[in-house]
Amino acid sequence: MLHKILNRISFGPTPASLAKLNAIGLEAYLEEQLAPSEEEAPILIKKKAAFRFNNKDIGAKDQGFNYIHASIEQLWEIAKDEKTLAKKGRIPAAEVLIDTCFNAIYSQWQLREILVHFWHNHFNVSINADERIAVTLPLYDRDVIRKNCLGNFRDFLEAVAKSQAMLFYLNNASSRASPANENFARELFELHTLGEENYWNHLYNKWREVPGATAGKAEGYIDEDIYEAARAFTGWTVADGAWTEGGEKPNTGAFLYLEAWHDNYQKRILGVEFQSNQAPLADGQKVLDLLAYHRGTAQFICTKLCIKFIADHPPQSIVDKAVKTWMQHQQSPEQIKQVVRTILLSEEFKNSLGSKVKNPFELLISMIRALELDFSPNLNLQWMLQQMGYHLFTWSTPTGHPDKATYWLNSSMLLKRWNLMPTILFDDWHKMVRFDADALPPSTVKSSKEIVQFWLQKILGTQHGFSPAHQQKLIDILLVENKTEDDPPLTYGKEDRAYRFAHVISLILMAPQFQYR
């Protein structure tokens, strides 16, 4: 049970997390995880301090983390010069990728890392869409996603809307009156807040027809709402030095509200009238208010959180509980934290353990944690994940990666997932991991059966994770040929021993019991 719980609220159990959860219980463990401090695990600090980039493709040579904590002023020095952008523009995003992996593997605040993973996918941007997204990704990760992942959704939404990464990704940085660019507004409605379930354009042609609209409380939205919202966000841009009618914009990289680009005429969104000539930012902020506090948004986001933590098709009972908590804490600085607590302390959570398939990132990180691998990442990691269909910070569409088994377990994807295990254990795996299968079992573990049971317990949390027949198949791999004893101690050499151990471990990792969380 402890293994299964930690597979849901972390990137997989470790000896330390198992011991702590067993000692203090789930509720106390969750309270600690829901209040992460600045203190970090010594192993994480050590790993980051020792890390060095060497990648000629992105212009990195023997350098550590130079941009993870950089300000916009420091990062924009790269973006505002074409030659520097061409030479160093990919380095900040590469640092975020490596930092993300280090945090997922070694951070003691595992629940926060799971939520960072969730929100990056929810508010997806791709560094391939614009070089300036790659440059400013450290800000997006640090000051938008990480800062708000357990906070208030309304605050979160505005931080996303003002972020350089999202402004460039969905083209709002160039949106001005007549005509407004609708990309950001459409995804704000369809993907970030109300969801496609509340898109009713196929049912209603006019705003007055939408239930609740004439009272200023439209229950759903139509294209007209998106067009009007796009007008509300005109002038929300980035100080990128681009030419405007009045000259050049400042070139600092900061968020900029450009009054000359804003459509100041009256608007109507979700049945609410917007008067003309409002104060700077007021139109866009009012849209964010309407969306963040809409019950449809609560339903959409809470359903996604329940899909993440419970099941591909979560019981309506837990969605309803989460929505109730969401609505009760709309003004709370800990709104998301309260919702996550409701979900993770529910009976529905306890009854669903082991039913969610791991996406490739979760699979890789949980494998590294389960085997206590010595991990030193490089950018080949991104390529390996892409082979399994996972594009960390490069998923092209705003939807983000799917979070259901039907996408990840088709025959092609499944074969690539299985291939990951022996690739890591039998090969040097691009010099990223070091694994000594002979080092972890204690000296008292000597026979084939004992070794198989040791690895079943370590990886799956139980010695009975496989049927007796399947266990025997694993034991047969370890047995020395031509021995008549029932289960003799292993006597072959270290190289042969390591090969056979890795074979057994690979098969355990390929099993559904490990592929699901």
Helices and strands as residue ranges (DSSP letters): H 2-9, H 15-33, H 42-50, E 53-55, G 56-58, E 60-63, H 72-79, H 82-88, H 91-106, H 110-122, H 131-139, I 140-146, H 147-148, H 153-162, H 164-169, G 172-174, H 183-187, I 188-192, G 196-198, G 207-209, G 213-215, H 223-232, E 236-240, E 243-244, E 247-248, E 251-257, G 259-261, E 267-269, E 272-274, H 282-292, H 295-309, H 316-328, H 335-344, H 347-350, H 360-371, E 374-375, H 380-387, H 405-408, H 411-426, G 429-431, E 433-434, H 448-460, H 468-478, H 494-510, H 512-515
